């Protein structure tokens, strides 16, 4: 791919989805040959697009993390309702992603590689997942502060608080094999609750929702 920030083409997206499905099915046995076969393309094409196996994995993690986005908002006219909707949208998409079989398989694999130092997959997931998602939400938090809707000294600390309120113990339970039923309605309720809790902690007194 020409640059990390470019949106993958439809054909490249199909390759990345093939990688995710293979991770669910085969875990650590993922190979460039298997990806080429599943995606119906040549290994030469994979190397041309992604460089090597680590490049392919990094692009896959970015593609998975790209599904987590804050809702749209107009910065100059941002009000508490728009801020809440944006944060809630972020929370809902993040919960949807981390509870998916592909995300669970990817994170389990990354944890195993980080522990054994078998590859840099752990670092790839951290850099292109958690850290990239934090940078994606930072402008929303800072826009809320500029609009007088939020009060915090450090946006990273505020993000980590929000991240914790949204995720709670969900991800660790899923990674350890707990069977959680996270349907769309439950995810929406959890996202709304986490957003309101965050606004109660960081919202300006005159703009935070009532408990």
GULUM-288379 format. One record per atom (N, C-alpha, C): residue number from 1; atom name; x, y, z. Coordinates in steps of 0.1 Angstrom, whole numbers, plus 5000, padded with zeros to 4 digits. Example, Ala and Ser with C-alpha at 12.3 -4.5 7.8 and 13.67 -1.06 7.14 Angstrom:
(r 1 'N' (5132 4943 5078));
(r 1 'CA' (5123 4955 5078));
(r 1 'C' (5132 4967 5078));
(r 2 'N' (5128 4978 5071));
(r 2 'CA' (5137 4989 5071));
(r 2 'C' (5129 5000 5079));
% end
This chain:
(r 1 'N' (5008 4988 5000));
(r 1 'CA' (5000 5000 5000));
(r 1 'C' (5009 5012 5000));
(r 2 'N' (5005 5023 4993));
(r 2 'CA' (5013 5034 4991));
(r 2 'C' (5016 5041 5004));
(r 3 'N' (5007 5043 5013));
(r 3 'CA' (5009 5049 5026));
(r 3 'C' (5000 5044 5036));
(r 4 'N' (5004 5044 5049));
(r 4 'CA' (4996 5038 5059));
(r 4 'C' (4983 5045 5061));
(r 5 'N' (4982 5058 5058));
(r 5 'CA' (4970 5066 5060));
(r 5 'C' (4960 5064 5049));
(r 6 'N' (4964 5058 5037));
(r 6 'CA' (4955 5056 5026));
(r 6 'C' (4945 5046 5029));
(r 7 'N' (4933 5048 5024));
(r 7 'CA' (4922 5038 5025));
(r 7 'C' (4925 5027 5016));
(r 8 'N' (4925 5014 5021));
(r 8 'CA' (4928 5003 5012));
(r 8 'C' (4917 5002 5001));
(r 9 'N' (4921 4997 4989));
(r 9 'CA' (4912 4995 4979));
(r 9 'C' (4902 4984 4982));
(r 10 'N' (4892 4982 4974));
(r 10 'CA' (4882 4972 4977));
(r 10 'C' (4889 4958 4976));
(r 11 'N' (4898 4957 4967));
(r 11 'CA' (4905 4944 4965));
(r 11 'C' (4915 4941 4977));
(r 12 'N' (4921 4952 4982));
(r 12 'CA' (4930 4951 4994));
(r 12 'C' (4921 4948 5006));
(r 13 'N' (4910 4954 5007));
(r 13 'CA' (4901 4951 5018));
(r 13 'C' (4897 4937 5019));
(r 14 'N' (4895 4931 5007));
(r 14 'CA' (4891 4917 5006));
(r 14 'C' (4903 4908 5012));
(r 15 'N' (4915 4912 5009));
(r 15 'CA' (4927 4905 5014));
(r 15 'C' (4927 4906 5029));
(r 16 'N' (4925 4918 5034));
(r 16 'CA' (4926 4920 5048));
(r 16 'C' (4915 4912 5056));
(r 17 'N' (4903 4912 5050));
(r 17 'CA' (4893 4904 5056));
(r 17 'C' (4896 4889 5055));
(r 18 'N' (4903 4885 5045));
(r 18 'CA' (4908 4871 5044));
(r 18 'C' (4917 4868 5055));
(r 19 'N' (4926 4877 5058));
(r 19 'CA' (4936 4875 5069));
(r 19 'C' (4928 4873 5082));
(r 20 'N' (4919 4882 5085));
(r 20 'CA' (4911 4881 5097));
(r 20 'C' (4904 4868 5099));
(r 21 'N' (4898 4863 5088));
(r 21 'CA' (4890 4851 5088));
(r 21 'C' (4900 4839 5091));
(r 22 'N' (4912 4839 5085));
(r 22 'CA' (4922 4829 5087));
(r 22 'C' (4927 4829 5101));
(r 23 'N' (4928 4841 5107));
(r 23 'CA' (4932 4841 5121));
(r 23 'C' (4922 4834 5130));
(r 24 'N' (4910 4836 5127));
(r 24 'CA' (4899 4829 5135));
(r 24 'C' (4900 4814 5133));
(r 25 'N' (4903 4810 5121));
(r 25 'CA' (4903 4795 5118));
(r 25 'C' (4916 4789 5122));
(r 26 'N' (4928 4795 5119));
(r 26 'CA' (4941 4789 5120));
(r 26 'C' (4950 4795 5131));
(r 27 'N' (4946 4806 5136));
(r 27 'CA' (4955 4812 5146));
(r 27 'C' (4969 4815 5141));
(r 28 'N' (4978 4808 5148));
(r 28 'CA' (4993 4811 5146));
(r 28 'C' (4998 4805 5133));
(r 29 'N' (4990 4797 5126));
(r 29 'CA' (4994 4790 5114));
(r 29 'C' (4993 4799 5101));
(r 30 'N' (4989 4812 5103));
(r 30 'CA' (4987 4821 5092));
(r 30 'C' (5000 4822 5084));
(r 31 'N' (4999 4820 5071));
(r 31 'CA' (5010 4822 5061));
(r 31 'C' (5006 4830 5049));
(r 32 'N' (5016 4836 5043));
(r 32 'CA' (5013 4844 5031));
(r 32 'C' (5007 4835 5020));
(r 33 'N' (5011 4822 5019));
(r 33 'CA' (5005 4812 5010));
(r 33 'C' (4990 4810 5013));
(r 34 'N' (4987 4809 5025));
(r 34 'CA' (4973 4806 5029));
(r 34 'C' (4964 4819 5026));
(r 35 'N' (4970 4831 5028));
(r 35 'CA' (4963 4843 5026));
(r 35 'C' (4960 4844 5011));
(r 36 'N' (4971 4842 5003));
(r 36 'CA' (4970 4843 4988));
(r 36 'C' (4959 4833 4983));
(r 37 'N' (4959 4821 4988));
(r 37 'CA' (4949 4811 4984));
(r 37 'C' (4935 4816 4988));
(r 38 'N' (4933 4820 5000));
(r 38 'CA' (4920 4824 5005));
(r 38 'C' (4915 4837 4997));
(r 39 'N' (4924 4846 4994));
(r 39 'CA' (4920 4858 4988));
(r 39 'C' (4920 4857 4973));
(r 40 'N' (4924 4846 4967));
(r 40 'CA' (4925 4844 4953));
(r 40 'C' (4934 4854 4946));
(r 41 'N' (4946 4856 4952));
(r 41 'CA' (4956 4864 4946));
(r 41 'C' (4970 4858 4947));
(r 42 'N' (4979 4863 4941));
(r 42 'CA' (4993 4858 4941));
(r 42 'C' (5001 4863 4953));
(r 43 'N' (5011 4855 4957));
(r 43 'CA' (5019 4860 4968));
(r 43 'C' (5027 4873 4964));
(r 44 'N' (5030 4873 4951));
(r 44 'CA' (5037 4885 4946));
(r 44 'C' (5029 4897 4948));
(r 45 'N' (5016 4896 4946));
(r 45 'CA' (5007 4908 4948));
(r 45 'C' (5007 4912 4963));
(r 46 'N' (5007 4902 4972));
(r 46 'CA' (5007 4905 4986));
(r 46 'C' (5020 4912 4990));
(r 47 'N' (5031 4908 4985));
(r 47 'CA' (5044 4914 4988));
(r 47 'C' (5045 4928 4982));
(r 48 'N' (5039 4930 4971));
(r 48 'CA' (5039 4943 4964));
(r 48 'C' (5030 4953 4972));
(r 49 'N' (5019 4948 4977));
(r 49 'CA' (5010 4957 4985));
(r 49 'C' (5014 4960 4999));
(r 50 'N' (5019 4949 5006));
(r 50 'CA' (5021 4950 5020));
(r 50 'C' (5036 4948 5024));
(r 51 'N' (5045 4945 5015));
(r 51 'CA' (5059 4944 5019));
(r 51 'C' (5063 4930 5024));
(r 52 'N' (5058 4926 5035));
(r 52 'CA' (5061 4913 5041));
(r 52 'C' (5050 4909 5050));
(r 53 'N' (5052 4898 5058));
(r 53 'CA' (5042 4893 5067));
(r 53 'C' (5038 4904 5077));
(r 54 'N' (5048 4910 5083));
(r 54 'CA' (5046 4920 5093));
(r 54 'C' (5038 4932 5087));
(r 55 'N' (5041 4936 5075));
(r 55 'CA' (5034 4947 5068));
(r 55 'C' (5019 4943 5066));
(r 56 'N' (5017 4930 5062));
(r 56 'CA' (5003 4926 5060));
(r 56 'C' (4996 4926 5074));
(r 57 'N' (5002 4921 5084));
(r 57 'CA' (4996 4921 5097));
(r 57 'C' (4993 4935 5102));
(r 58 'N' (5002 4945 5100));
(r 58 'CA' (5000 4958 5104));
(r 58 'C' (4988 4964 5097));
(r 59 'N' (4987 4962 5084));
(r 59 'CA' (4976 4967 5076));
(r 59 'C' (4963 4961 5080));
(r 60 'N' (4963 4948 5084));
(r 60 'CA' (4951 4941 5089));
(r 60 'C' (4946 4948 5102));
(r 61 'N' (4956 4950 5111));
(r 61 'CA' (4952 4957 5124));
(r 61 'C' (4946 4971 5121));
(r 62 'N' (4953 4978 5112));
(r 62 'CA' (4948 4992 5109));
(r 62 'C' (4934 4991 5103));
(r 63 'N' (4931 4981 5095));
(r 63 'CA' (4918 4979 5089));
(r 63 'C' (4908 4976 5099));
(r 64 'N' (4911 4967 5109));
(r 64 'CA' (4902 4964 5119));
(r 64 'C' (4899 4976 5128));
(r 65 'N' (4910 4983 5132));
(r 65 'CA' (4908 4994 5141));
(r 65 'C' (4901 5006 5134));
(r 66 'N' (4902 5007 5121));
(r 66 'CA' (4895 5018 5113));
(r 66 'C' (4880 5017 5115));
(r 67 'N' (4875 5006 5119));
(r 67 'CA' (4860 5005 5121));
(r 67 'C' (4856 5013 5134));
(r 68 'N' (4865 5016 5142));
(r 68 'CA' (4862 5024 5154));
(r 68 'C' (4864 5039 5152));
(r 69 'N' (4852 5046 5151));
(r 69 'CA' (4853 5060 5148));
(r 69 'C' (4843 5067 5156));
(r 70 'N' (4846 5080 5159));
(r 70 'CA' (4837 5088 5166));
(r 70 'C' (4826 5093 5157));
(r 71 'N' (4815 5096 5162));
(r 71 'CA' (4804 5102 5153));
(r 71 'C' (4808 5115 5147));
(r 72 'N' (4801 5120 5137));
(r 72 'CA' (4804 5132 5131));
(r 72 'C' (4800 5144 5140));
(r 73 'N' (4807 5155 5139));
(r 73 'CA' (4803 5167 5146));
(r 73 'C' (4809 5179 5140));
(r 74 'N' (4803 5190 5142));
(r 74 'CA' (4808 5203 5137));
(r 74 'C' (4815 5210 5148));
(r 75 'N' (4828 5211 5147));
(r 75 'CA' (4836 5217 5158));
(r 75 'C' (4832 5231 5162));
(r 76 'N' (4830 5240 5152));
(r 76 'CA' (4826 5254 5157));
(r 76 'C' (4813 5255 5164));
(r 77 'N' (4804 5246 5161));
(r 77 'CA' (4790 5247 5168));
(r 77 'C' (4788 5235 5177));
(r 78 'N' (4798 5229 5182));
(r 78 'CA' (4797 5217 5190));
(r 78 'C' (4789 5220 5203));
(r 79 'N' (4779 5212 5206));
(r 79 'CA' (4772 5214 5219));
(r 79 'C' (4772 5200 5226));
(r 80 'N' (4766 5200 5238));
(r 80 'CA' (4767 5188 5246));
(r 80 'C' (4760 5176 5239));
(r 81 'N' (4749 5179 5232));
(r 81 'CA' (4742 5168 5226));
(r 81 'C' (4750 5161 5215));
(r 82 'N' (4757 5170 5207));
(r 82 'CA' (4765 5165 5196));
(r 82 'C' (4777 5158 5202));
(r 83 'N' (4783 5163 5212));
(r 83 'CA' (4795 5157 5219));
(r 83 'C' (4791 5143 5224));
(r 84 'N' (4779 5142 5231));
(r 84 'CA' (4775 5129 5236));
(r 84 'C' (4773 5119 5225));
(r 85 'N' (4767 5123 5214));
(r 85 'CA' (4764 5115 5203));
(r 85 'C' (4777 5109 5197));
(r 86 'N' (4787 5118 5196));
(r 86 'CA' (4800 5114 5190));
(r 86 'C' (4807 5104 5199));
(r 87 'N' (4807 5107 5212));
(r 87 'CA' (4814 5098 5221));
(r 87 'C' (4806 5084 5222));
(r 88 'N' (4793 5085 5222));
(r 88 'CA' (4785 5073 5222));
(r 88 'C' (4788 5064 5209));
(r 89 'N' (4789 5071 5198));
(r 89 'CA' (4792 5064 5185));
(r 89 'C' (4805 5057 5186));
(r 90 'N' (4815 5064 5191));
(r 90 'CA' (4828 5058 5193));
(r 90 'C' (4827 5046 5202));
(r 91 'N' (4821 5047 5213));
(r 91 'CA' (4820 5036 5223));
(r 91 'C' (4813 5024 5217));
(r 92 'N' (4802 5026 5210));
(r 92 'CA' (4794 5015 5204));
(r 92 'C' (4802 5008 5193));
(r 93 'N' (4810 5015 5185));
(r 93 'CA' (4817 5009 5174));
(r 93 'C' (4829 5001 5180));
(r 94 'N' (4835 5007 5191));
(r 94 'CA' (4846 5000 5197));
(r 94 'C' (4842 4987 5204));
(r 95 'N' (4831 4987 5211));
(r 95 'CA' (4825 4975 5217));
(r 95 'C' (4821 4965 5207));
(r 96 'N' (4816 4969 5195));
(r 96 'CA' (4813 4960 5185));
(r 96 'C' (4825 4953 5179));
(r 97 'N' (4836 4961 5177));
(r 97 'CA' (4848 4955 5172));
(r 97 'C' (4855 4945 5182));
(r 98 'N' (4856 4949 5194));
(r 98 'CA' (4864 4941 5204));
(r 98 'C' (4856 4928 5207));
(r 99 'N' (4843 4928 5205));
(r 99 'CA' (4835 4916 5208));
(r 99 'C' (4834 4907 5196));
(r 100 'N' (4839 4911 5184));
(r 100 'CA' (4838 4902 5173));
(r 100 'C' (4848 4891 5173));
(r 101 'N' (4845 4879 5167));
(r 101 'CA' (4854 4868 5167));
(r 101 'C' (4868 4871 5161));
(r 102 'N' (4868 4880 5151));
(r 102 'CA' (4881 4883 5145));
(r 102 'C' (4890 4891 5154));
(r 103 'N' (4884 4900 5161));
(r 103 'CA' (4892 4908 5171));
(r 103 'C' (4897 4900 5182));
(r 104 'N' (4889 4891 5187));
(r 104 'CA' (4893 4882 5198));
(r 104 'C' (4904 4873 5193));
(r 105 'N' (4903 4867 5181));
(r 105 'CA' (4914 4859 5176));
(r 105 'C' (4927 4867 5174));
(r 106 'N' (4926 4879 5169));
(r 106 'CA' (4937 4887 5166));
(r 106 'C' (4944 4891 5179));
(r 107 'N' (4937 4895 5189));
(r 107 'CA' (4943 4899 5202));
(r 107 'C' (4949 4887 5209));
(r 108 'N' (4943 4875 5209));
(r 108 'CA' (4948 4864 5215));
(r 108 'C' (4962 4860 5209));
(r 109 'N' (4962 4861 5195));
(r 109 'CA' (4975 4858 5188));
(r 109 'C' (4985 4868 5192));
(r 110 'N' (4982 4881 5193));
(r 110 'CA' (4991 4891 5196));
(r 110 'C' (4997 4890 5210));
(r 111 'N' (4988 4886 5219));
(r 111 'CA' (4993 4884 5233));
(r 111 'C' (5003 4872 5234));
(r 112 'N' (4999 4861 5227));
(r 112 'CA' (5009 4850 5226));
(r 112 'C' (5022 4853 5221));
(r 113 'N' (5022 4861 5210));
(r 113 'CA' (5035 4865 5204));
(r 113 'C' (5042 4875 5212));
(r 114 'N' (5035 4883 5219));
(r 114 'CA' (5042 4893 5228));
(r 114 'C' (5049 4885 5240));
(r 115 'N' (5042 4875 5245));
(r 115 'CA' (5048 4867 5256));
(r 115 'C' (5060 4859 5252));
(r 116 'N' (5059 4853 5240));
(r 116 'CA' (5070 4844 5235));
(r 116 'C' (5081 4852 5227));
(r 117 'N' (5078 4864 5224));
(r 117 'CA' (5086 4873 5215));
(r 117 'C' (5089 4866 5201));
(r 118 'N' (5078 4858 5197));
(r 118 'CA' (5079 4851 5184));
(r 118 'C' (5079 4861 5173));
(r 119 'N' (5072 4872 5174));
(r 119 'CA' (5072 4882 5164));
(r 119 'C' (5068 4896 5170));
(r 120 'N' (5067 4906 5162));
(r 120 'CA' (5063 4919 5167));
(r 120 'C' (5048 4922 5166));
(r 121 'N' (5040 4911 5166));
(r 121 'CA' (5026 4913 5164));
(r 121 'C' (5020 4921 5176));
(r 122 'N' (5025 4918 5188));
(r 122 'CA' (5020 4925 5199));
(r 122 'C' (5022 4940 5198));
(r 123 'N' (5034 4944 5193));
(r 123 'CA' (5037 4958 5191));
(r 123 'C' (5029 4964 5180));
(r 124 'N' (5026 4956 5169));
(r 124 'CA' (5018 4961 5158));
(r 124 'C' (5004 4964 5162));
(r 125 'N' (4998 4954 5170));
(r 125 'CA' (4985 4956 5175));
(r 125 'C' (4984 4969 5184));
(r 126 'N' (4994 4970 5193));
(r 126 'CA' (4994 4981 5202));
(r 126 'C' (4995 4995 5195));
(r 127 'N' (5004 4995 5185));
(r 127 'CA' (5006 5008 5178));
(r 127 'C' (4995 5011 5169));
(r 128 'N' (4990 5001 5161));
(r 128 'CA' (4979 5004 5151));
(r 128 'C' (4965 5002 5156));
(r 129 'N' (4964 4997 5169));
(r 129 'CA' (4951 4995 5175));
(r 129 'C' (4949 5005 5186));
(r 130 'N' (4953 5002 5198));
(r 130 'CA' (4950 5010 5209));
(r 130 'C' (4955 5025 5208));
(r 131 'N' (4968 5026 5204));
(r 131 'CA' (4973 5040 5203));
(r 131 'C' (4967 5048 5191));
(r 132 'N' (4965 5041 5180));
(r 132 'CA' (4958 5048 5169));
(r 132 'C' (4944 5052 5172));
(r 133 'N' (4937 5044 5179));
(r 133 'CA' (4923 5047 5183));
(r 133 'C' (4923 5059 5193));
(r 134 'N' (4933 5059 5202));
(r 134 'CA' (4934 5071 5211));
(r 134 'C' (4936 5084 5204));
(r 135 'N' (4945 5083 5193));
(r 135 'CA' (4947 5095 5185));
(r 135 'C' (4935 5100 5178));
(r 136 'N' (4927 5090 5174));
(r 136 'CA' (4915 5093 5166));
(r 136 'C' (4904 5100 5175));
(r 137 'N' (4904 5097 5188));
(r 137 'CA' (4894 5103 5196));
(r 137 'C' (4899 5116 5202));
(r 138 'N' (4912 5118 5203));
(r 138 'CA' (4917 5130 5209));
(r 138 'C' (4911 5143 5204));
(r 139 'N' (4910 5145 5191));
(r 139 'CA' (4904 5157 5186));
(r 139 'C' (4890 5160 5191));
(r 140 'N' (4882 5149 5193));
(r 140 'CA' (4868 5151 5198));
(r 140 'C' (4869 5156 5213));
(r 141 'N' (4877 5150 5221));
(r 141 'CA' (4879 5154 5235));
(r 141 'C' (4883 5169 5236));
(r 142 'N' (4893 5172 5228));
(r 142 'CA' (4899 5185 5228));
(r 142 'C' (4889 5196 5223));
(r 143 'N' (4881 5192 5213));
(r 143 'CA' (4870 5201 5208));
(r 143 'C' (4860 5203 5219));
(r 144 'N' (4857 5193 5227));
(r 144 'CA' (4848 5194 5238));
(r 144 'C' (4853 5204 5249));
(r 145 'N' (4866 5203 5251));
(r 145 'CA' (4872 5212 5261));
(r 145 'C' (4872 5226 5255));
(r 146 'N' (4876 5228 5243));
(r 146 'CA' (4876 5241 5237));
(r 146 'C' (4862 5248 5237));
(r 147 'N' (4852 5239 5236));
(r 147 'CA' (4838 5245 5236));
(r 147 'C' (4833 5247 5250));
(r 148 'N' (4841 5244 5260));
(r 148 'CA' (4836 5246 5274));
(r 148 'C' (4827 5235 5279));
(r 149 'N' (4827 5223 5272));
(r 149 'CA' (4818 5213 5276));
(r 149 'C' (4825 5202 5285));
(r 150 'N' (4839 5201 5284));
(r 150 'CA' (4847 5192 5292));
(r 150 'C' (4858 5200 5299));
(r 151 'N' (4862 5194 5310));
(r 151 'CA' (4873 5200 5318));
(r 151 'C' (4883 5189 5322));
(r 152 'N' (4895 5190 5316));
(r 152 'CA' (4905 5181 5319));
(r 152 'C' (4919 5187 5316));
(r 153 'N' (4929 5183 5322));
(r 153 'CA' (4943 5188 5320));
(r 153 'C' (4950 5181 5309));
(r 154 'N' (4948 5168 5308));
(r 154 'CA' (4955 5159 5299));
(r 154 'C' (4946 5151 5291));
(r 155 'N' (4946 5152 5278));
(r 155 'CA' (4936 5144 5269));
(r 155 'C' (4939 5129 5270));
(r 156 'N' (4952 5125 5271));
(r 156 'CA' (4954 5111 5272));
(r 156 'C' (4948 5105 5285));
(r 157 'N' (4949 5112 5296));
(r 157 'CA' (4943 5107 5308));
(r 157 'C' (4928 5106 5307));
(r 158 'N' (4922 5116 5300));
(r 158 'CA' (4908 5117 5298));
(r 158 'C' (4904 5105 5289));
(r 159 'N' (4911 5102 5279));
(r 159 'CA' (4908 5091 5270));
(r 159 'C' (4909 5078 5277));
(r 160 'N' (4919 5076 5285));
(r 160 'CA' (4920 5063 5292));
(r 160 'C' (4909 5061 5302));
(r 161 'N' (4904 5072 5308));
(r 161 'CA' (4892 5071 5316));
(r 161 'C' (4880 5066 5308));
(r 162 'N' (4878 5073 5297));
(r 162 'CA' (4867 5069 5288));
(r 162 'C' (4868 5055 5283));
(r 163 'N' (4880 5051 5279));
(r 163 'CA' (4883 5037 5274));
(r 163 'C' (4880 5027 5285));
(r 164 'N' (4883 5030 5297));
(r 164 'CA' (4880 5021 5308));
(r 164 'C' (4865 5020 5311));
(r 165 'N' (4858 5031 5311));
(r 165 'CA' (4844 5031 5313));
(r 165 'C' (4837 5023 5302));
(r 166 'N' (4841 5024 5290));
(r 166 'CA' (4835 5017 5279));
(r 166 'C' (4838 5002 5279));
(r 167 'N' (4851 4999 5281));
(r 167 'CA' (4855 4985 5280));
(r 167 'C' (4852 4977 5293));
(r 168 'N' (4853 4983 5304));
(r 168 'CA' (4851 4976 5317));
(r 168 'C' (4859 4963 5317));
(r 169 'N' (4853 4952 5320));
(r 169 'CA' (4860 4939 5319));
(r 169 'C' (4857 4931 5307));
(r 170 'N' (4850 4937 5298));
(r 170 'CA' (4844 4929 5286));
(r 170 'C' (4856 4922 5278));
(r 171 'N' (4866 4930 5274));
(r 171 'CA' (4876 4924 5265));
(r 171 'C' (4884 4913 5272));
(r 172 'N' (4888 4915 5284));
(r 172 'CA' (4896 4904 5291));
(r 172 'C' (4887 4892 5293));
(r 173 'N' (4874 4893 5296));
(r 173 'CA' (4866 4882 5297));
(r 173 'C' (4864 4874 5284));
(r 174 'N' (4863 4882 5273));
(r 174 'CA' (4862 4875 5260));
(r 174 'C' (4875 4868 5256));
(r 175 'N' (4886 4875 5259));
(r 175 'CA' (4899 4868 5256));
(r 175 'C' (4901 4856 5264));
(r 176 'N' (4896 4855 5276));
(r 176 'CA' (4897 4843 5284));
(r 176 'C' (4887 4833 5282));
(r 177 'N' (4878 4835 5272));
(r 177 'CA' (4869 4825 5268));
(r 177 'C' (4855 4826 5274));
(r 178 'N' (4852 4837 5281));
(r 178 'CA' (4839 4838 5287));
(r 178 'C' (4829 4841 5275));
(r 179 'N' (4817 4835 5277));
(r 179 'CA' (4807 4836 5266));
(r 179 'C' (4798 4848 5270));
(r 180 'N' (4800 4859 5264));
(r 180 'CA' (4792 4871 5266));
(r 180 'C' (4783 4873 5254));
(r 181 'N' (4771 4876 5257));
(r 181 'CA' (4761 4879 5246));
(r 181 'C' (4760 4894 5245));
(r 182 'N' (4767 4900 5235));
(r 182 'CA' (4767 4914 5233));
(r 182 'C' (4759 4917 5220));
(r 183 'N' (4746 4918 5221));
(r 183 'CA' (4738 4922 5209));
(r 183 'C' (4739 4937 5207));
(r 184 'N' (4733 4941 5196));
(r 184 'CA' (4733 4955 5193));
(r 184 'C' (4727 4964 5203));
(r 185 'N' (4715 4959 5208));
(r 185 'CA' (4708 4967 5219));
(r 185 'C' (4717 4969 5231));
(r 186 'N' (4723 4958 5235));
(r 186 'CA' (4731 4958 5248));
(r 186 'C' (4743 4967 5246));
(r 187 'N' (4749 4966 5234));
(r 187 'CA' (4761 4975 5231));
(r 187 'C' (4757 4990 5231));
(r 188 'N' (4745 4993 5225));
(r 188 'CA' (4740 5007 5226));
(r 188 'C' (4738 5012 5240));
(r 189 'N' (4732 5003 5248));
(r 189 'CA' (4730 5007 5262));
(r 189 'C' (4743 5009 5270));
(r 190 'N' (4753 5000 5268));
(r 190 'CA' (4765 5001 5274));
(r 190 'C' (4773 5013 5270));
(r 191 'N' (4772 5016 5257));
(r 191 'CA' (4779 5028 5251));
(r 191 'C' (4773 5041 5257));
(r 192 'N' (4760 5041 5258));
(r 192 'CA' (4753 5053 5264));
(r 192 'C' (4756 5055 5279));
(r 193 'N' (4757 5044 5286));
(r 193 'CA' (4760 5044 5300));
(r 193 'C' (4774 5049 5302));
(r 194 'N' (4784 5044 5295));
(r 194 'CA' (4798 5048 5296));
(r 194 'C' (4799 5063 5293));
(r 195 'N' (4792 5067 5282));
(r 195 'CA' (4793 5081 5278));
(r 195 'C' (4788 5090 5289));
(r 196 'N' (4777 5087 5295));
(r 196 'CA' (4771 5095 5305));
(r 196 'C' (4780 5095 5318));
(r 197 'N' (4786 5084 5321));
(r 197 'CA' (4795 5083 5332));
(r 197 'C' (4807 5092 5330));
(r 198 'N' (4812 5092 5318));
(r 198 'CA' (4824 5100 5314));
(r 198 'C' (4820 5115 5315));
(r 199 'N' (4809 5119 5310));
(r 199 'CA' (4804 5133 5311));
(r 199 'C' (4802 5137 5325));
(r 200 'N' (4798 5128 5334));
(r 200 'CA' (4796 5131 5348));
(r 200 'C' (4809 5134 5354));
(r 201 'N' (4820 5127 5350));
(r 201 'CA' (4833 5129 5355));
(r 201 'C' (4840 5141 5350));
(r 202 'N' (4839 5143 5337));
(r 202 'CA' (4847 5154 5330));
(r 202 'C' (4839 5165 5325));
(r 203 'N' (4826 5164 5325));
(r 203 'CA' (4817 5174 5319));
(r 203 'C' (4817 5187 5328));
(r 204 'N' (4816 5198 5323));
(r 204 'CA' (4815 5211 5330));
(r 204 'C' (4801 5210 5338));
(r 205 'N' (4801 5215 5349));
(r 205 'CA' (4789 5214 5358));
(r 205 'C' (4776 5218 5351));
(r 206 'N' (4777 5228 5343));
(r 206 'CA' (4765 5233 5336));
(r 206 'C' (4761 5225 5324));
(r 207 'N' (4770 5216 5319));
(r 207 'CA' (4767 5208 5307));
(r 207 'C' (4766 5193 5309));
(r 208 'N' (4771 5188 5320));
(r 208 'CA' (4771 5174 5323));
(r 208 'C' (4757 5169 5325));
(r 209 'N' (4753 5157 5320));
(r 209 'CA' (4740 5152 5322));
(r 209 'C' (4737 5148 5337));
(r 210 'N' (4725 5149 5341));
(r 210 'CA' (4722 5145 5355));
(r 210 'C' (4724 5130 5357));
(r 211 'N' (4728 5126 5369));
(r 211 'CA' (4731 5112 5372));
(r 211 'C' (4717 5105 5372));
% end
